[in-house]
Each structure stands twice: as C-alpha cells, then as structure tokens.
C-alpha cells in the first residue's frame, strides 16, 4: 500500500488503520495477547478520527523523530540534534554502542568501552572533522600565504584535539583502575562509592550557587544582590561584572573537569558492574557514562539523588534496591526529572493563559465562562497537563484561550525542515547578519559563566536592543559545545509588535535599570510573565539615531556656504581619485616617461561648443527649466506640462536612481516603492528639452603640453575632457575655482612612493597651469550639472533630490550621465558636502584647510554617506563601517531627517522564555492554520498580549506560518 504524507503540514493523507487491522486479524488465531490487542485496537480506532481532528494524532514522520529523540535522550544518554540526519546517525551509533557493550565478555572491557565511547559521542565530532578536513585541504592546495593560514587553523585544531585526548586517557585510566582495584560488592556509609557520593553532593550545591549568582534573578523571583544594579554602559557593566566572570571560570572548571571525573569514579565503583551481564546493565550504564559528558549538570543531579536515596534506604529491602541496578535507577530518575520540569512549566503556562484571558477587559465577558469552567473542572485540566507531560508533547491552548488539548508529540525543533533555510528577507535583515558573529561570542561568554541558566535543548531566549528583537533557541548540547539558532524579528513595528515590545522593555528595565540605593533583594514584579530576565550581553552592533535637520538644511547661511564647499570637495574627490588611479596602473615603464612631456587634449576656453552666441546662454534660465523648480515650500518638484519629449540616459552598471527618472520612491529611507499622490515629495516626469545631436559639431581642440613631466600621473581620463558648456559660462564659473585649495590638496598627496624628492615633484605639479585648467573644466562642469543653470542658493528640496541622484536638467546633464564613474564621484562629493554642512552647523566652523582635509579623509575611511536602499549601504554594514549617514524626508511631519548608524559595543538585554509556552503557542498556530484552516489575519490568537508575548512568539515560528526576517544556520559555540 502506498502511504503519502505531507511533510510540511504533519497531516496524513491516507490512514494506515485498515492495514494494521487486517494484519491483526490474520495472526491472532489462538494467541491471547493478540486477541486482547485486537479488542484494544477496535476501541482505539473509533477515536482515531476524533484524535486526528483535535491534532493529537501524530503523523508518522513526527512520531518517528520524536521517538528517536526520546530514546536517544533518556535511554542512551544523548541529546537532541540540530538536524534530522544528525539525529538518525547519532541514534544508530548510540544504539550500536549499547548493543556492543552487552556482548563484551569482560566487565573491564565493558567499562572501558562505555567510558571511551560515552566521551567521544558527547563531543561535536562532525564540526571538528569538518574543521580538520578543511585545514588539511587548504594545506595541501596552497600557496605560501594559504599554507601559513592553514597552519594556524591546524594548530588550533590540534590543541583542542590534544585536550580531548588527554581527558579521554585520564577518564579511561580512572575508570579501569577504580573498577579493578577499588570496586566493592556492597555499598555502605563508609564505602568508597559513598564517599564519592558525598563529594558529588558538595559539588552540586557549589555549582548551583555559582550558577544562580551569575543571573539577575535567583529562581526567577528574587533579585541577585551580587549582580550589578545599574547596567547602562558597557564599560561600567564590565567593571562590575569582573568578579562574577572570575567566579564563572571557577564554575566551568568544576563543571567540565572535576564533576565528570567524580561521577566516573562513582559509576566505576558500583557493584552492579561486577554481576551477571544483562540488558539493563548495558543500557543503564551506557546511558550513565554518556550523560556524564553530554549533560553534566543534569547527570550530577541524578547521581546525587540516586546516591542519597540509596544511602537512606541501604538497610531496607525495597523494590528500588532489590530489583534495580544503579544504571536503571539513574535512567528512571532522569525521566522523572525531565517530566517534573515539564509539568511545572506546563502548569505555569496554563495559569498564565488563564490570567491573560481574565485580564483582557475587551473579552472578559466571553472568557469568563471558560475561566469558571477551568476552575470547576480543574482536576480534568490537571489530567490533560499530566497526559501532555508524560508524552512530552505541547500543551495546546485552543485559539490561545483557556481550553487545553494535548498536542501531538513532535521533536524539540517543533517544525519540519532544516533550521535556518527559510526567512522573510528584507532590507533590515542585514543588521542581524552583521551582529550575529559578535552576539555569538557574547553568548559564549554568558553560557560559560552560567548567566543563561541551565542549557537544555529546546530552551528559548529573547534579546532586546532598541528596535531589534533577537530570538535564540538551543538546538543541541554536549561536552564543551552548544548548537543554537538565532532569529531576527521585524524592525518595522506594528501596533501588536509595539505593545509587546513595550512590555519586554518594561520587564528588562525593572531588572537591569535599578537605582544604586534600591533594596538589596527585591522581587521580580513580572514573575507571571513568560519572560524572565537573565543577563545583558556586550555586543558590537549599530545604534540607530534619527535627527530632525530643521534649522540646518533650510538655513540660508548654510546653503550659501554649501555651494563654496561643494567646489572644494569636488576638487578633493577628483584629485584623490586620480592619485589612486595612478597607483593602480600596472606595467608602466616610468623610466621611458622621464624627461618626456605628455600631450593631452584640453578643451579650449575661447571656443564655443555650440553655434549659439553668448547671449543665447541667457535663454538657459528658469523659462526653460521651470519644470524642475521648487514650490514655495521648497520640498516638492513641480512639473510644467509642455510638448518636449523626455530624454533620459540610462546609467549602466550603477544602482543609484537615474537622474531625471520618473520612478517615484519614498522619501524616508526604509523602503522604495510607490508613494501616495499627496506626498510632499513626489518624483514626477521631467520634461527635458530635446537636443539635436546632429548639430553638435566638435570644436577645434589644440594639443597642449604639461609643464611638469609628472603631471600625467594626476591627469583625468580623456573622456572627461570634452566640452559641453558655452565659453561665457565656463569663464564665469572658472572664477569660483579655489586655486589655493587645489594647490594645498596636491601638496598633501602621498602617492609618489618611488620618487626621491616628493615635495619638489608635488610643487612642480601644483604649478602646472595646464593640469589646473584640466581640473577647472571637470570640476566646474560637474558643479554646473549638480546645480543647474541658476546660480542661486539651493533649496532643501533641491539638495534632497540631488542627494538621491535626481539631477536637474542642464546642457551638461547628458555629458555627466554618460560617464557613470564621474557621476558617482560627483554624487559622492555632493553627499560629503551635505554631511560637512551638518557637521559645521553642529560642531562649529572649519578653521583651516588642514582640518577640512582631515574631515574629508574621515568621511572617506570611516563613513558611508548614501541611501538606505543602496546595495553599497548593505555592503558597508557587513564590512562594519564605523558610521553610516542617510538623508530623508518625513512627509507626515513635513521635516527633513538625518539617520546616523554608529557601530559600537552596546548592551543587549537577554531573558529566558517559558519553553512550554512557546511550544504550546506554536502547536496552536499549527493546529489553527493546518487543521482548522483559520488564516484570518486579524484572528484572536495572533493579537498582542503583553503577558504571553503572543504576537512575538508567532513571528518567531518558521515560515510559512511565522515571518522572521533572519534565521541563522545552526551555530556551534565552544564552551570551554
């Protein structure tokens, strides 16, 4: 029979009940067990449709993965895995280890096998193998540099491998020596095993105390008096936390080195290993020796409980002592420990849902009946919670109301598919990409110190900084490593998102921002919330600040200075470009160029490029260009309807908006798309005059020689030398060229490393009039293109349009847009000038040329000044540019804004979420969309609730049911 299952929905398409029923009837003849099974199945099959409709009946794939996970964790001592293939491989290897230990004839060999494989299987062998293989591959390929790099990687890998080899050898020696020479037949209060048990009790108490004082709250209720009270700056927090970090180092040594060897001693001394071989001994002790390394803290607690119970009942003939060996006792205690923790979490979640429904005033009338029924039938509710706990399945609150069902058993990850392969990527995703490496390093320190509490697969944490929300889930945990998944939630806060984000901020502020003279041991006021604050993490990320530029960008004095500064910045930009260009040229025979004068084509300033007379240039005024003029408020370009056809040149190879394009875009820097017609800033069709290309005859251009033999190193590209402006206009604008600034910039160059007398060479270049005329022509043509014909002070609307790459039409428009590289340089100079104007208005005027040069160099090296929608903006974020700036316009407030991103180490507040609350809400989301098919975008179950953090939890689900904008691949963190 062909069975087909929908992997994405966990919903069976064809039920196998008939096949199982037929097989039962065929083989049940004269077999009482099968007859009883037949009766039970007849009753069970009646309820299968009902269980399927309620979402309690698991699909085969989820059931298979859940069963493997439960057997691996509680029967074989392993951990949940980050991927399903890893889970399958680890299950097979672990089951083979338990089976192999049963057939070993010697107890000594069995102890060695269980000790050695228990340690090895608890390591992150796949990641270590990948790093080692990658190191060897690079070493074998390599050039000299690659060989050196692979050598450092190999050195790190071998150090780690050497550490593990030493630990393995010591563990094997300890287990075999104690088992062979010190093992006793019966435990007593003075036996070696009892003494080790006392030591383990002391270790458990010390480790518990050291872990609790690392977090901001003890038991999630009482504030830790040792934790810093006011943590707002990184420096102050690190100073106050220095002592806690030292305590964390002590804790990690006790946890990673002392505790495992103490537990190995306890197990090696057990008398059960001296008896007859049995399946229970093989399974129990294989799990016990594995748990020592895989999950040391839980193994320590289980061992202490077994030791204490055995010491208290050693003289009593009870079933616990008579029929069970130590390995099986540890297994049963482990299951009870896990189910007890789940029961408490589920009970807390149920109470929280009940309170959340009662506290919601809008729906109190409709939910009052449900609350009363839950109180009246509380025993039945407890039965549902207990049954869900025994199955380790989520407690499903139907529509997130106090109506509880048992969700079907599923793996810890809750969702099918590979972790980190799906996300709703948008423009804000890049900020999470940038912060994840630093966040991972900070999480490593916090996990090592114990600040995040007990690390268990399936645990969820929530981080908060400004408008960013980070969702962290632990996928896998082993000896000295942890595997996590990091998700980033949307930055564009909706009303639901904002309501819950404010509650998150309130919870964190109450925990981390207390006065120095506050009570020493205060109580967590938000104890009933699903979020419990843990610690703060210093992370290197971008802080986002938005400022209103009113009074700066609309100041007439600032705009007047803007024009003069733009010429200077254009000069500096072109000179820097040419100096870098000369350094990048290859295969230049400098000896052949010495003593030879370079010939260039320089546009003659006394020749008109057009047939018009100088008087005709006056026609290039507002009469022709009124279709790009500003309105009275200087913030919206107005179109003058005419019969002229648009002439737009497409810039090849650049992503900036095309000057004069008809595409409309939002003025705020968050998105690009269509904007409402009533927006104050709306790009419109520009009616550019048509130009008859056939009548543009090239004028006579004489050949002119540089007076300095080195001037060719700073000459502009030949295609930038053509003329497009009338003679009179060029002569008029040439007077604006700052010759003293030009010579200063040239004398500051450091591009002639091969020349012996660099200052003299630069002095000769600065005196070259031909080269100067060359720059005058290029700079002033760009200047004319950016401002248009009218030589008036620019308006704020003009600056915003040009900043976004939309130029006014002029006779130089085509000349500039046909040269994409020069257009980019001119646009960069314009943006630098705007930033310079803002800095001068905020910090004071520039005193001299030296300060101006330093300011421009800082823009070049430490800043990216552009648009948020640019691809280069994303590249700058990933490259971790220290500062980013963007100009925008807020149409709602009618103001110009400046957005500044600053890269710095800041504090992210992190709290632990109730894992059962997350699983329960995710289970309801799956049931509601896939079983009940309720996809209403305004349904109750996704509305904001500050107590449950319902909307944020739904966002963090894997797509298509959730919509995180970032989801990382499984990240492996080293914990030693």
JOFEN-V111772 format. One record per pair of residues at least 4 apart in sequence whose ideal C-beta (glycine too) atoms are under 7 Angstrom apart, sorted by sequence separation. I is the first residue (numbers start at 1). J is the second residue. If there is no record, write none. Layout:
BEGIN
I_J, I_J
END
This chain:
BEGIN
16_20, 17_21, 18_22, 19_23, 20_24, 21_25, 22_26, 23_27, 24_28, 31_35, 32_36, 33_37, 34_38, 35_39, 36_40, 37_41, 38_42, 39_43, 40_44, 41_45, 44_48, 47_51, 48_52, 49_53, 50_54, 58_62, 59_63, 60_64, 61_65, 62_66, 63_67, 64_68, 65_69, 66_70, 67_71, 68_72, 69_73, 70_74, 71_75, 72_76, 82_86, 84_88, 85_89, 86_90, 87_91, 88_92, 89_93, 90_94, 91_95, 92_96, 93_97, 94_98, 95_99, 96_100, 97_101, 100_104, 106_110, 107_111, 108_112, 109_113, 110_114, 111_115, 112_116, 113_117, 114_118, 115_119, 116_120, 117_121, 118_122, 124_128, 125_129, 126_130, 127_131, 128_132, 129_133, 130_134, 131_135, 132_136, 133_137, 134_138, 135_139, 136_140, 137_141, 138_142, 142_146, 143_147, 144_148, 145_149, 146_150, 147_151, 149_153, 150_154, 151_155, 152_156, 153_157, 154_158, 155_159, 156_160, 157_161, 158_162, 159_163, 160_164, 161_165, 162_166, 163_167, 164_168, 165_169, 166_170, 167_171, 168_172, 169_173, 170_174, 171_175, 172_176, 173_177, 174_178, 175_179, 176_180, 177_181, 178_182, 179_183, 187_191, 190_194, 192_196, 193_197, 194_198, 195_199, 196_200, 197_201, 198_202, 199_203, 200_204, 201_205, 202_206, 203_207, 204_208, 205_209, 206_210, 207_211, 208_212, 209_213, 217_221, 218_222, 233_237, 234_238, 235_239, 236_240, 237_241, 238_242, 241_245, 242_246, 243_247, 244_248, 245_249, 246_250, 247_251, 248_252, 249_253, 250_254, 251_255, 252_256, 253_257, 254_258, 255_259, 257_261, 258_262, 259_263, 260_264, 261_265, 262_266, 263_267, 264_268, 265_269, 277_281, 279_283, 280_284, 281_285, 282_286, 283_287, 284_288, 285_289, 286_290, 287_291, 288_292, 290_294, 291_295, 292_296, 295_299, 296_300, 297_301, 298_302, 299_303, 300_304, 301_305, 302_306, 303_307, 304_308, 305_309, 306_310, 307_311, 308_312, 309_313, 310_314, 318_322, 319_323, 320_324, 324_328, 326_330, 327_331, 328_332, 329_333, 330_334, 331_335, 332_336, 333_337, 334_338, 335_339, 336_340, 337_341, 338_342, 339_343, 340_344, 341_345, 342_346, 343_347, 344_348, 345_349, 346_350, 347_351, 348_352, 349_353, 350_354, 351_355, 352_356, 353_357, 354_358, 355_359, 356_360, 360_364, 363_367, 364_368, 367_371, 368_372, 369_373, 370_374, 371_375, 372_376, 373_377, 374_378, 377_381, 378_382, 379_383, 380_384, 381_385, 382_386, 383_387, 384_388, 385_389, 386_390, 387_391, 397_401, 410_414, 417_421, 425_429, 429_433, 430_434, 431_435, 432_436, 435_439, 436_440, 437_441, 438_442, 439_443, 440_444, 442_446, 443_447, 444_448, 445_449, 455_459, 493_497, 494_498, 495_499, 496_500, 497_501, 498_502, 500_504, 501_505, 502_506, 503_507, 504_508, 505_509, 506_510, 507_511, 508_512, 509_513, 514_518, 518_522, 549_553, 550_554, 551_555, 555_559, 556_560, 557_561, 558_562, 561_565, 562_566, 564_568, 565_569, 566_570, 567_571, 568_572, 569_573, 570_574, 571_575, 572_576, 573_577, 574_578, 575_579, 576_580, 577_581, 578_582, 579_583, 580_584, 581_585, 589_593, 590_594, 612_616, 620_624, 622_626, 630_634, 657_661, 666_670, 675_679, 711_715, 716_720, 725_729, 726_730, 727_731, 728_732, 729_733, 730_734, 738_742, 739_743, 740_744, 741_745, 742_746, 743_747, 744_748, 757_761, 758_762, 759_763, 760_764, 761_765, 762_766, 763_767, 764_768, 768_772, 769_773, 770_774, 771_775, 772_776, 773_777, 774_778, 775_779, 776_780, 777_781, 778_782, 779_783, 780_784, 781_785, 782_786, 783_787, 794_798, 796_800, 797_801, 798_802, 799_803, 800_804, 802_806, 809_813, 812_816, 813_817, 814_818, 819_823, 820_824, 821_825, 822_826, 823_827, 824_828, 825_829, 826_830, 827_831, 828_832, 829_833, 830_834, 831_835, 832_836, 833_837, 834_838, 835_839, 836_840, 837_841, 838_842, 839_843, 840_844, 847_851, 849_853, 850_854, 851_855, 852_856, 853_857, 854_858, 855_859, 856_860, 857_861, 858_862, 859_863, 866_870, 871_875, 872_876, 873_877, 874_878, 875_879, 913_917, 914_918, 915_919, 916_920, 917_921, 918_922, 919_923, 920_924, 921_925, 922_926, 923_927, 924_928, 925_929, 926_930, 927_931, 928_932, 929_933, 949_953, 950_954, 951_955, 952_956, 957_961, 958_962, 959_963, 6_11, 51_56, 52_57, 58_63, 71_76, 73_78, 81_86, 104_109, 120_125, 123_128, 141_146, 142_147, 178_183, 189_194, 217_222, 253_258, 254_259, 313_318, 316_321, 317_322, 324_329, 388_393, 397_402, 398_403, 417_422, 446_451, 447_452, 464_469, 477_482, 493_498, 612_617, 619_624, 631_636, 666_671, 677_682, 706_711, 716_721, 725_730, 794_799, 801_806, 802_807, 840_845, 846_851, 858_863, 868_873, 876_881, 890_895, 913_918, 927_932, 929_934, 934_939, 945_950, 957_962, 28_34, 51_57, 72_78, 73_79, 81_87, 104_110, 187_193, 188_194, 212_218, 217_223, 218_224, 231_237, 358_364, 397_403, 413_419, 446_452, 552_558, 657_663, 666_672, 706_712, 752_758, 755_761, 765_771, 807_813, 816_822, 817_823, 840_846, 846_852, 859_865, 866_872, 867_873, 928_934, 929_935, 944_950, 956_962, 5_12, 6_13, 27_34, 28_35, 73_80, 184_191, 187_194, 216_223, 217_224, 291_298, 292_299, 313_320, 374_381, 388_395, 397_404, 398_405, 462_469, 463_470, 476_483, 490_497, 622_629, 630_637, 631_638, 651_658, 665_672, 666_673, 675_682, 787_794, 816_823, 866_873, 889_896, 890_897, 943_950, 944_951, 955_962, 5_13, 58_66, 138_146, 139_147, 142_150, 184_192, 216_224, 291_299, 313_321, 396_404, 447_455, 474_482, 475_483, 493_501, 650_658, 657_665, 665_673, 864_872, 876_884, 889_897, 942_950, 943_951, 954_962, 955_963, 956_964, 4_13, 48_57, 81_90, 101_110, 104_113, 215_224, 228_237, 272_281, 358_367, 395_404, 396_405, 452_461, 462_471, 463_472, 475_484, 628_637, 629_638, 666_675, 752_761, 846_855, 864_873, 887_896, 888_897, 942_951, 955_964, 4_14, 24_34, 28_38, 182_192, 357_367, 385_395, 396_406, 474_484, 475_485, 648_658, 664_674, 816_826, 3_14, 69_80, 138_149, 139_150, 213_224, 216_227, 309_320, 310_321, 396_407, 461_472, 473_484, 664_675, 873_884, 887_898, 888_899, 78_90, 101_113, 138_150, 228_240, 273_285, 472_484, 473_485, 627_639, 648_660, 864_876, 942_954, 3_16, 24_37, 100_113, 101_114, 213_226, 228_241, 357_370, 358_371, 393_406, 394_407, 460_473, 627_640, 648_661, 749_762, 885_898, 886_899, 928_941, 24_38, 357_371, 393_407, 472_486, 626_640, 667_681, 135_150, 139_154, 391_406, 393_408, 459_474, 510_525, 627_642, 747_762, 885_900, 78_94, 393_409, 458_474, 470_486, 471_487, 510_526, 746_762, 747_763, 786_802, 24_41, 354_371, 392_409, 393_410, 457_474, 864_881, 883_900, 884_901, 924_941, 1_19, 69_87, 72_90, 76_94, 135_153, 226_244, 267_285, 388_406, 391_409, 456_474, 457_475, 470_488, 471_489, 664_682, 665_683, 863_881, 868_886, 883_901, 65_84, 68_87, 72_91, 76_95, 135_154, 387_406, 455_474, 457_476, 507_526, 664_683, 746_765, 747_766, 836_855, 862_881, 867_886, 883_902, 21_41, 68_88, 97_117, 306_326, 354_374, 384_404, 457_477, 468_488, 469_489, 663_683, 746_766, 788_808, 862_882, 863_883, 864_884, 865_885, 866_886, 267_288, 456_477, 512_533, 662_683, 786_807, 789_810, 862_883, 882_903, 65_87, 72_94, 76_98, 135_157, 267_289, 384_406, 455_477, 507_529, 511_533, 785_807, 788_810, 805_827, 863_885, 68_91, 306_329, 381_404, 468_491, 662_685, 743_766, 880_903, 21_45, 306_330, 467_491, 507_531, 512_536, 699_723, 832_856, 835_859, 132_157, 508_533, 785_810, 131_157, 467_493, 507_533, 660_686, 784_810, 94_121, 303_330, 306_333, 455_482, 504_531, 785_812, 803_830, 832_859, 17_45, 93_121, 264_292, 302_330, 305_333, 374_402, 660_688, 784_812, 785_813, 802_830, 803_831, 263_292, 921_950, 925_954, 214_244, 742_772, 835_865, 17_48, 213_244, 302_333, 350_381, 370_401, 371_402, 439_470, 781_812, 785_816, 803_834, 917_948, 260_292, 302_334, 370_402, 469_501, 921_953, 925_957, 929_961, 260_293, 370_403, 742_775, 832_865, 921_954, 213_247, 214_248, 367_401, 781_815, 782_816, 831_865, 302_337, 350_385, 447_482, 799_834, 831_866, 918_953, 922_957, 926_961, 260_296, 263_299, 301_337, 925_961, 210_247, 259_296, 263_300, 266_303, 431_468, 347_385, 288_327, 298_337, 346_385, 646_685, 737_776, 86_126, 210_250, 211_251, 263_303, 287_327, 464_504, 646_686, 786_826, 123_164, 210_251, 255_296, 259_300, 266_307, 284_325, 464_505, 646_687, 647_688, 785_826, 255_297, 285_327, 288_330, 343_385, 346_388, 462_504, 646_688, 734_776, 737_779, 284_327, 343_386, 346_389, 644_687, 647_690, 737_780, 207_251, 281_325, 283_327, 284_328, 287_331, 353_397, 357_401, 464_508, 636_680, 644_688, 647_691, 736_780, 782_826, 786_830, 280_325, 350_395, 357_402, 412_457, 635_680, 636_681, 639_684, 642_687, 644_689, 645_690, 281_327, 284_330, 343_389, 349_395, 412_458, 635_681, 636_682, 639_685, 644_690, 734_780, 12_59, 207_254, 280_327, 284_331, 342_389, 353_400, 439_486, 637_684, 639_686, 640_687, 733_780, 11_59, 206_254, 207_255, 280_328, 354_402, 639_687, 10_59, 119_168, 346_395, 353_402, 339_389, 342_392, 436_486, 730_780, 733_783, 835_885, 203_254, 339_390, 710_761, 714_765, 733_784, 10_62, 116_168, 119_171, 272_325, 721_774, 834_887, 5_59, 7_61, 272_326, 350_404, 710_764, 711_765, 5_60, 203_258, 272_327, 710_765, 5_61, 115_171, 116_172, 203_259, 270_326, 419_475, 432_488, 708_764, 715_771, 725_781, 115_172, 708_765, 711_768, 714_771, 724_781, 628_686, 716_774, 720_778, 203_262, 429_488, 627_686, 715_774, 725_784, 112_172, 115_175, 627_687, 708_768, 711_771, 838_898, 707_768, 200_262, 413_475, 706_768, 707_769, 716_778, 112_175, 199_262, 200_263, 428_491, 707_770, 804_867, 111_175, 112_176, 706_770, 111_176, 420_485, 624_689, 705_770, 706_771, 196_262, 200_266, 419_485, 704_770, 108_176, 111_179, 196_265, 197_266, 462_531, 196_266, 108_179, 108_180, 193_266, 196_269, 193_269, 465_541, 192_269, 193_270, 466_543, 467_544, 466_544, 453_534, 452_534, 451_534, 452_535, 187_271, 451_535, 611_695, 803_887, 184_269, 186_271, 183_269, 185_271, 725_811, 174_261, 178_265, 182_269, 184_271, 724_811, 725_812, 800_887, 183_271, 724_812, 175_264, 179_268, 185_274, 446_535, 800_889, 171_261, 174_264, 178_268, 207_297, 609_699, 174_265, 178_269, 183_274, 446_537, 608_699, 724_815, 607_699, 171_264, 175_268, 607_700, 179_273, 443_537, 442_537, 204_300, 442_538, 800_896, 203_300, 204_301, 442_539, 604_701, 439_537, 603_701, 604_702, 720_819, 200_300, 204_304, 439_539, 601_701, 719_819, 796_896, 438_539, 438_540, 601_703, 602_704, 720_822, 200_303, 201_304, 438_541, 200_304, 435_539, 599_703, 600_704, 744_849, 748_853, 435_541, 599_705, 600_706, 200_307, 434_541, 598_705, 434_542, 597_705, 598_706, 741_849, 597_706, 617_726, 197_307, 431_542, 617_728, 597_709, 614_726, 617_729, 596_709, 598_711, 614_727, 197_311, 595_709, 598_712, 609_723, 612_726, 614_728, 594_709, 600_715, 609_724, 610_726, 194_311, 601_718, 603_721, 608_726, 602_721, 603_722, 608_727, 681_800, 601_721, 603_723, 607_727, 606_727, 688_809, 189_311, 605_727, 187_310, 683_806, 686_809, 605_730, 188_314, 605_731, 187_314, 582_713, 582_714, 579_714, 578_714, 578_715, 578_716, 575_714, 574_716, 661_806, 659_805, 660_806, 657_804, 659_806, 660_807, 657_805, 659_807, 115_264, 656_805, 657_806, 660_809, 111_268, 297_454, 659_817, 637_797, 634_795, 635_796, 636_797, 111_273, 634_796, 635_797, 625_788, 634_797, 590_754, 625_789, 637_801, 630_795, 649_814, 107_273, 651_817, 654_820, 107_274, 571_738, 630_797, 653_820, 122_290, 583_751, 602_770, 621_789, 622_790, 630_798, 649_817, 652_820, 121_290, 567_736, 582_751, 620_789, 621_790, 649_818, 651_820, 567_737, 568_738, 571_741, 575_745, 579_749, 654_824, 114_285, 118_289, 122_293, 567_738, 571_742, 575_746, 602_773, 656_827, 114_286, 118_290, 122_294, 579_751, 602_774, 651_823, 355_528, 568_741, 572_745, 115_289, 118_292, 119_293, 571_745, 603_777, 102_277, 114_289, 118_293, 352_528, 102_279, 352_530, 102_282, 628_808, 101_282, 628_809, 295_477, 625_808, 98_282, 294_478, 625_809, 98_283, 101_286, 294_479, 293_479, 98_286, 97_286, 620_811, 252_448, 672_869, 669_867, 670_868, 251_450, 669_868, 248_448, 669_869, 248_449, 574_775, 248_450, 245_449, 571_775, 574_778, 244_449, 574_779, 75_283, 571_779, 681_889, 77_286, 570_779, 76_286, 77_287, 681_891, 76_287, 77_288, 680_891, 75_287, 78_290, 567_779, 570_782, 679_891, 77_290, 570_783, 76_290, 77_291, 656_870, 680_894, 79_294, 655_870, 78_294, 79_295, 567_783, 655_871, 77_294, 566_783, 669_886, 669_888, 668_888, 667_888, 668_889, 667_889, 668_890, 256_480, 667_891, 563_793, 669_899, 562_794, 560_793, 559_793, 214_449, 559_794, 214_450, 215_451, 214_451, 556_793, 215_453, 211_450, 210_450, 554_796, 553_796, 427_671, 553_799, 577_825, 574_825, 573_825, 635_889, 573_828, 570_826, 573_829, 74_331, 570_829, 74_334, 569_829, 74_335, 566_829, 569_832, 566_830, 569_833, 566_833, 569_836, 565_833, 562_833, 565_836, 565_837, 562_837, 561_837, 558_837, 231_512, 232_513, 230_513, 558_841, 230_514, 572_856, 229_514, 230_515, 230_516, 552_838, 229_516, 569_856, 229_518, 549_838, 552_841, 217_511, 216_511, 225_520, 216_512, 225_521, 223_521, 222_521, 223_522, 237_536, 238_538, 222_523, 223_524, 237_538, 221_523, 221_524, 220_524, 234_538, 231_536, 221_527, 217_524, 220_527, 220_532, 217_532, 217_533, 216_533, 216_534, 215_534, 216_535, 215_535, 70_392, 80_412, 83_418, 542_877, 83_419, 82_419, 55_396, 69_411, 66_409, 69_412, 553_896, 66_410, 66_411, 550_895, 62_408, 63_409, 65_411, 550_896, 548_895, 549_896, 62_410, 549_897, 56_405, 62_411, 548_897, 549_898, 55_405, 56_406, 58_408, 547_897, 54_405, 56_407, 57_408, 58_409, 546_897, 547_898, 55_407, 56_408, 58_410, 55_408, 546_899, 124_478, 123_478, 545_900, 122_478, 123_479, 122_479, 124_481, 544_901, 542_901, 543_902, 542_902, 542_903, 543_904, 540_903, 543_906, 540_905, 541_906, 539_905, 538_905, 539_906, 538_907, 539_908, 537_907, 536_907, 537_908, 536_908, 536_909, 537_910, 536_910, 535_910, 533_909, 534_910, 80_457, 534_911, 79_457, 80_458, 533_911, 534_912, 532_911, 531_911, 532_912, 531_913, 530_913, 530_914, 530_917, 82_475, 82_476, 80_475, 81_476, 80_476, 79_476, 512_909, 79_477, 79_478, 82_483, 508_909, 508_911, 507_911, 8_416, 7_416, 529_947, 530_948, 531_949, 528_947, 530_949, 427_868, 465_906, 434_877, 465_908, 503_946, 430_874, 434_878, 464_908, 500_944, 433_878, 463_908, 464_909, 499_944, 431_877, 434_880, 463_909, 500_946, 430_877, 463_910, 496_943, 499_946, 430_878, 496_944, 461_910, 462_911, 500_949, 461_911, 461_912, 462_913, 500_951, 461_913, 500_952, 459_912, 460_913, 497_951, 460_915, 496_951, 459_915, 458_915, 460_918, 453_912, 452_912, 489_952, 490_955, 489_955, 489_956, 487_956, 489_964, 490_965, 488_964, 489_965, 487_964, 488_965, 488_966, 487_966, 487_967, 485_967, 486_968, 469_952, 485_968, 471_956, 485_970, 486_971, 483_970, 484_971, 483_971, 483_972, 484_973, 481_972, 482_973, 481_973, 471_964, 481_974, 482_975, 480_974, 481_975, 475_970, 480_975, 480_976, 414_919, 414_922, 407_923, 395_916, 400_921, 397_920, 396_920, 400_924, 394_919, 395_920, 399_924, 394_920, 398_924, 447_973, 396_923, 397_924, 448_975, 396_924, 447_975, 394_923, 399_928, 444_973, 443_973, 444_974, 396_927, 440_971, 444_975, 436_968, 433_966, 440_973, 432_966, 424_959, 422_958, 423_959, 429_965, 422_959, 428_965, 429_966, 424_963, 426_965, 424_964, 425_965, 399_940, 400_941, 417_958, 423_964, 424_965, 399_941, 423_965, 415_958, 423_966, 423_967, 422_967, 420_967, 400_948, 420_968, 420_969, 400_950, 419_969, 420_970, 419_970, 349_914, 352_917, 348_914, 349_916, 349_917, 345_914, 345_915, 346_916, 345_916, 349_920, 342_916, 359_947, 356_945, 356_947, 355_947, 356_948, 352_947, 353_948, 352_948, 237_907, 234_905, 234_906, 234_907, 231_907, 256_976, 252_976, 127_972, 124_972, 55_927, 55_931, 83_970, 82_970, 11_930, 9_930
END
